[in-house]
Amino acid sequence: VMRRTYPLLLRPRRVYKRAWVYYVAMITNFFARCSWSLTLSVRSSLLGPAFKPAMTLLEVFRRAQWLVYRCENQLLQLRRRRRAARATVAAAAADAVDSALGGGSGTTATAVP
């Protein structure tokens, strides 16, 4: 059985090391979405004149927060691709050295007798 070494509902690699940052974002996103749905289901005249501007500000906050985590996701994907590219280049370089030294097999794996 494989044990998870990262917090529940979060990916293993994160920019922010503290898990509570992500949990706060999840909770605020949930409540901001729920409050935004009130603007669709209830007439704003019933909720007061300050409701619409408050919901607009809350939606701007939610989208800004989403933008930060979207940028984090893109950064992590870029780092993963860069690591994979480096590993590919390193393997190709090892194959080239092996071929130049007379290995000739074209692979870096060697059998142990």
Secondary structure, 3 states (H helix, E strand, C coil): CCCCCCCCCCCCCCCCCCHHHHHHHHHHHHHHHHHHHHHHHCCHHHHCCCHHHHHHHHHHHHHHHHHHHHHHHHHHHHHHHHHHHHHHHHHHHHHHHHHHCCCCCCCCCCCCC
